[in-house]
């Protein structure tokens, strides 16, 4: 695999990450389609140990276009099923249709390719969410995700609204309400 050269991930200090992304119109231009594919390739390479070491990458499973400096309501997720077998998710103009009352959090804490430092605390997320979105061909679809995929989807949805995961952490009490949520 060859590392896509156009994937430049913004650091959390970049003010663009705090802007709300704009809806996308269809059909997508070729540049947007290429960026979708390149972002997914980058994510897959970051999850393959040999490629991660070779290119000095941090592992990640999701990227929002705003993290690439493009304020469009698009995010991609590459879900590793094991043995370097990936499912690609392309989410355009998403709308949350429903979310569970049950809250969960990542035991070791969330991370972000735009945040290159440890952040202590838990991020409350819904255990299940249903979203309606478009794929890269402009086809409307609905998907329901749970557990780690629900966390990833919510993390990327936040990016589209200019929110970083650490915004959900109470700085005075980073483990606030932990006992009311399920650890995953």
N, C-alpha and C positions, 0 to 999 in steps of 0.2 A: 504494500500500500504506500501511496505517496501522500505526505501531509499537505492538505490544501493551504496554499500560501495566502489566501484572502481572509483567513479566519484570524482576526485580531480582536481579542476579548478585552473590553474596557475594564479598567480597575474601578473599584468602588468609589474612588475619589473623583471620578468623572461625573460632572453634573448631569450629563445626558441620561444616565441611569435613573435619575429621579423624575424624568418626564413621562407623561402618559403617551403611549403609542397610539397611532392612528389606524383606523380600519383600513383594510386592504380591498381594492377593487379587482375584479376579474375581467379578462384573463390575466394571469400573472405574466410579467415580462420575463425574458430568458435570464436576465441577471438575477432576479429573485429566485427562479427555479434552480439556477446553479448554486446560489448561496444556500438554499435549503439542502441540496445534496451534499455540498461541501461541509456544512455544519454537522450533518449526520455522520459523514465519513470521519470528521475530526473526533466526534464523540465516541464512535466505535473504536478508533485507534487509541483513544485515551483509556479505554476499558480493556484493551489487549495488552497484557503485561510487557511483552517484547517491544511493541510499538511505543508504549508509554515510556519505557526506559530509553529506547533509541532516540526519541524526539524530546525527551525531558518534559512530558506532559503530566498534568494533574488529572486524575480520573474524574469524569463527569458524565452524567446521563442526559442532561437537558441543557438547552441553550435557547434564549429568547433573542429575537433579532435586535432588540435594543442593546443587548450586551455586545453586539457587533457594530454598534453605532448607527443602526437602521431603525428608526422609530415606527415600525410597522407591527400590527397586532398578529405576529407570527411567533410560534415557538416550535421547536422540534425536540423529540425525546428518542433516544436509542436505548431500547430495553434489552439487556443482555439475558438471554435464556440459558446461557451456559455454553461451553465449547465454542465460543466466538460466533454464536448464532444470535442475531439481533432482530428485533421487531422495530421497525421505524414508525414513529408517530409524527405526523405533520398536522399542526393545529393552527388554523387561521380564523381570525375574528371569533374567538370562543366566547360563549355565554354560559355561565353556570346555571343549570336548570334545577338542580337539587343537591343537597349535601346532608350527610348524616349528622345527627346530634352528637354521636360518639366522637370524642377527640382522642387523637393519638400524637405521639412525638417520636422522633428518632433518638434512641438511647445515647448514641455517641455525639449527637448534635448534628444539625444540618450544616452543609457546606455549600460553597458557591464558587464557580470558576472566576467570578469577578471579585471575590473576597479572598485574598491570599494571606490569611492570618487565622489563627484559632479564635473562635467566638464561643464563649461559655454561655450555656443556658439552653432552654428547650423552647421549641416553636410549636405552639398548639396548631394542629391541623385536623381537618375532618377525616374520619376513617374511610369514607366513601363519598365520591362526588360524581355527578352526572353533568356532562357538558354537551352543548350543541356547538358545532364548528364546521368549517369548510376544509376540504383537503386541497392539495395543490392544483387539482383540476376544477375547483369551484363547486364540487359536489357537497351538499349539506349532509352531515351525519350526526348521530348522537352516540356517545360512548360513556360507559360507567366504569370508573376505576376505583380500586380499593388499595388499602395498606400503603406499601412503598410507592406504588404508581400514583396513588391519590396525593401523597405528599409531594412527589415530583411535579405533578400537574399544578398543584396549588402554588408551589414555589415559582414556577414559570409564569402562571397567571399573575402573580404579584408583580413580577418584572414588567409586565405589560402596563401596569398602573404606577410604575415608578417606585415600587416598594421592594426593599431588600429584606431578606429573612431576619436579620438582626433587629429590624424594626418591631418585630413581634415579641422580642425578649425584654422583660422589665429589667433595666440595668441595676436597680436596687435589690431586686429579688429574682435572679435569672432562672430559678426553678419554681417560680410561683405556680400554684395550682397543679403541681405535678401529680398529686394523689388523686386528682379528678380525671386523669387521662391515662390511656394505656400506652405503655412503652412498646415500640417495635424495633 
